[in-house]
């Protein structure tokens, strides 16, 4: 087993990649929230996230980093992200999209602050001390999770069935109920998930290759880095502006999402075209517009979910959506890198990436009532009592039919 021997002031290269072993977007957190409570799940996730980083500071080989940062911290963040997003959506009805935009803009701001902060900690305390401090900072998620207001859950039927029929079928039914797997058999949810999945294939490509493309176009390292920073700043502005504009109620959220997605795809395609003439100003303008649109659609993507699955199934719907779309996001960057190796430049990479966003818009256009000017009523979960009442009323109608037909026959 190879032992890590980094220099005192430099972190190992592999630590940045080890955190991707477990996706931050998984349905496990949503299922546990349905089974127990979001407060408990988020507090547990905060403990695991901090514990993984603290243990990683004592790592002596790459396997330790993969187990601590990848598995433990990754699982912890997976238990935090989806419940927190669902909690924000559950506690806001009138300004829900703006609340999401503000929440996601804070993620962007923290991302800006993380890189210089971590570099400062590495220079002052070495990489082990930096990870130890980050682990302590991550433990602040625990008191934040304790502030979550408990939500009422309507999962009693599944628990009653598991008590009355303690069989394998009842356990599987209970797990399926917590994961909301029934959504995978509903056409509106499948259509929306497919559209967001296609969107995600090309969404992250500029974040990985825009700097390299700028350098390949002949701009300096400083200019290339500034292009990416400017796009990130406009991304934060777009999240807040989109949330505010969406809550005005002038347009349906699905239409706004389609608009931002289409514009984002067009501006991704224009990124290599704007730099063909060697104009740094044109590249900067297109990058700003792309960053704004990419941030604007982020605030709306999650706000549409309750309108498709209903508020009661929102937690499970978010978990499954993020699991599927995250897998697609992992495919876009290798595909764009492959196209760059084949063609020798990033033109085809950005063109294909932008086309995936437009294809996602066309997929969402096949949703039921897409071209309607008003939102259809969200679906409601039918309880067993409602089903029994429906069956009872149908049986009464069937019992009344024979007398009518016999009377008509005479």
N, C-alpha and C positions, 0 to 999 in steps of 0.2 A: 504493500500500500504506500503510495507516494505521499510524503509529508510536505505540507505547504511551507515554503521558506521565503516569504516575501520580504522585501526590504522594510525597515521599520516605518517608513512614511508612506508606503504605497499599498493599497488593498489588492487582493488577488483578483485577477480578471474574471474568474468564474463566478464570483459572488453575485454579479449583476444578472447572470443568466439563471442562477439556481432558483430564484424566486418564481420563475415561470413554470416550475414543475407541477404545481397545482394551480389551476385557473382561479383567479379572484372572482369570477362570475360563475357560480355553480348553483344548482337547485337545492343543494343540501341545506343551506341557510334558510331558504324559503320553506322547505319541508319541516325543519325543526321549529320555525316560527309558527306554522300551522298546528304543529303538535303541542308546543309548549307556549312560549311567549317571546316576543321580539326582544324585550329587555334582557332576559336571561341569555338568549342566543348571542346578542351583540356583546354583552359583558364577557361571555366565554370566548368569543372571537378575539376580543381585545387582549385577553390573557394569553391566548395562544400566539397572537401576532408578536406581542412583546417578548414572550418566553422564547420563541424561535430565534429572534434577533440576539437576545442575551446569550443563548446557547451557541449561536454562530460565532460570537466573539471569542469563544474558547475552542474553535475548530482547529484541528491539526491536519486535516486532509480534505480533499474535494467532496468525498462522500458525506462528511459531517456537514458541509455547507448545503448539500442537496437535501439532507434529511431535516436540518434545522430551519434554514430559510425557505427551501422549496416546499417541504411537506408541512411542517408545523406552522410557520408564518403564513404560507400560502393558504392553508386550511383556515387559519384565523381570519385572514382578510376575506376569504370566501363566506365566512359566517357574518361578516360585518356589512359588506357592500349592499347586497340585495335587501336585507331587512331595513337598512337605513333609508334606501330609496323608497321602499314601500311605505315606511313610516311617514316620510315627508308627504307622499301622495295621499295617504289615508287621513292626515290631519289638515289638509288644505283642499278646499273645494272651489272657492271663487278665484283664488290666485295660485292654483296648483302649478301651472307651467312656469310662472315667475319664481315660485319657491324652488322648483327643480333647477331653473337656470341659475339662481343664486347659489344653490348647493353645489352644482357642478362647476361654477366659476371659482369657488373656493378650492376645488381640486386643482384647477389650473394654476391658481396663485401659489398653492403649496408646491406644485411641481417646479415653478420658477424658483422658489426659495430653496428647494431641496438640494439641487446640485451645488450651489456655492456653500450652503451650510455643511453638506457632507464633506466637501473638499476642505473646508476650514477645520472640521473636526479631525479629519485624517492627518492634516498637517500638524495639528496640536497634540492629538492623543494617539496617533497611529490608527490603523484600520480596526484593530480590536476594540480600542476605546471608543471609536466612532460608532461601531455596531452596538456596543453596550449602551451608549447614550441614546441611540435611536430606539433600542428596545425599551428603555425607560420612558421615552416620549410616547411610544406606541401604547404603553399601559394606561395612558390618559384616556384611551377609548373606553375603559371600564367605567369611570364615573360619567362619561358622556352617555353610555348605554343605560346607566341607572336613571337618567333623566327621561327616558322614553316612557310615554304614557301607555299603560296596558290597554290592549284592544280586546274587545269581545270577539270570540271565535265561535262559529257555528259548525262545530265538528262533533257534536254529541251523537248523531246517528251512527257514525263509524265506531265510536267507543262502545256504544250499547251493543252493536253487532259483535264486536270482538269479545265482549264479556259473555254474551249469550251463546256464541258459537266459536269457542276457542280452537279454531282449526287453521290450517295453512291458508285456506281460501279467505278466511276473515282477516288474517294478518296481511295478505297481499292486497286485499281490498282497502284496508286501512292505510297501508303505505301508498297505494295509488291515489287515495283521497288526499293525503298530505302533499304529495308531489303534483297533484292536479294533472295526472297523466291523461285524463279524459279530454283535455284541451288538444291533444295531438290528433284527435279524431274529429275535430270541428274545423270546417272549411275556412271560416274567417280568420281563425287564429293561425292555421297553417299557411294561409296566403300571406298574412302580415309577417309572420316569422320568415318565410321565404324571401319576401321583399327586403327585410332588414338584413338577412344573411347575405344576399347579393350585394347590398350596399356596403356591408362590412368588408367584403373582399378587397375593394379598392379604397376604402376610407383611410386606412393607415399608411398607404404607400407614400404619400408626400412626407409624412413625418419621419420615415426611414430614409428616403432617397432624395429629398429636396436639397439638402446640403451637398450631397455628392454630385447631384446634377448641376448645382450652381458652380461647384469647383470645376466640373467637366466642361461647363460653358465658358470658362476662362476667368471667372471672378475670383477675388482673393479669398483666403480662408475667413478673414474678418467679415467680408461682405456676405459670404455664404451663411455664416452663423447668424448675422443680423437679419437675413431674410427669414430664417426659421423662427427667430425670436419675435419678429414683427407678426408673422402668421399666428404664433401662439398668443400674442397680445390681442389681436383681432378676434381670435377664437373665444377668449374670455368675454370680450365685449359682445360678441354675437350671442352667447348663451343668455346673458341678461336681457339684451334687447329683444331677442326672440321670445323669451318668456313673458316680457311685458306686452309685446304686441299680440301674442297669441291669446292672452287673457282679456283683450279688448272685445273679443267675440265677433269680430267682423267676418272672419272666415273660419271654416272648419279646420280642426287640427290636422286631419289627414291631408287636406289640401295644402296647408302650410308646409307640412313635412315633405310632400311631393315637390313643392316649389324649391325649398332649400336643398333637397337632395339633387334635383335636376341642375340647379345652379352650381352646386358643389362639383358635380360631375363635369359640367362644362368648363369650370375654371381649372380643374385638374388637367383636362385636355389642353388648356391654353398655357399651362405652365412651361412646357418645353418650347411651344411656339413663340412665347414672349421673349425667350432668351436666344432664339436663333439669330436675331439681328445684333446681338451683343448689347442690348439696351438693359442696363441694370434697373432703370426706373420702371420699365414695363414689367420686368420680373417681380419687382417689389409690389406694384399695384395688383397684379394678378394674385400674388401670394397673400396680400391683405384681404382681397375679396374671397379667396378660397378659405382662409382662416375664419372669416366672419360666417360664411355659410356652413362650414363644418361645425362650428360652435352652435349656430342657430338650430341645426337639425338635432343636435344632441339633447336639447331641452324638450323637444317635441316627441322624440321617439318613445320615451317612457310614458309620457302623458296620454298617448293614444291607447295604451294597453287596457286601462279600465273601461274604455268605451267599446272594446272588442270582447273582453271576457267578463266584465262586471267587476265591481269593487270587491265582492266577496272572494273572487278567485284571482285577484290581482297579484298576491304574493307568489303563488305558484306559477302564474303566467310570466311574471318577471324572471323568475329563476330559470325556467325552461328556455325563455327567449335569450337570456344572456349566455346560457350554456351553448346553444346552437350557434348564435352569432359570433361568439368568441372563437369557436373552431374555424369559422370561415375567415375571421380576421388573421388567423395564423397562416392561411394559404396565400393571401394577397402579396405579402412581401417576398416570399421565395419565388412566386410566379414573376413578379416584376424584375427580380434579380436575374432570373433565367432569361427573360426577354432582353435585358441589357447585355448579357453575355453573348446572346445570339446576334443582336443587331449592332452592338458596339456603342450604343448611346441609350438615353432614357426616354426617347420620344415614344417608342412603342409601349414602354412600361406605363407611362402616364396616360396614354390613349386608352389602353385596355382597362386601367384602373378607373378612369372616368366613365367608361362605357358600362362598367358594373353598377355604378351608382344610378345611371339612367335606366338600366335594366331593372334595378330594384324599384324605381318609380313606376315603370310599366307594369310590374307585377302587382304592386299595391293598387293600381288602377282597376284590377279585377275584383277588388273587394265588393261585397254586397252593399248597395246604396252609396257607392263611391261618388257618383255624379249627382247625388242629391245635395240640395243647399242646406239641409238641416241634418243634424246627427240623429240616427235612429235610436230608440231607447236601448240602453245596455241590457244584455241578457241577465236574467235573474236565476239564481240557483233554486231548483225545485226541491223542496224537502219531501221526505217520505209521506208526511201527512197530506201534502198537496196531491201527491200521486194517488194516495188512497182515496182522497175525496174525488179525484178525477175518475178513478175506476168505479167508485160507487155511483157517481152520477151517470156514467156510461151504462152500468148494469141496470139502473132504473129505467133509462131510455129503452134499452133492449127488452126489458120486461113489459114495457107498455106497448111495444110494437105488435105482438101477437094478437092482442085484443082488437087493435085497429084493423089489422089485415083480415082477421076472421069476420069482423063486422062488415068490411067491404066485400068480402067474398060471398056472404049471404045476400 
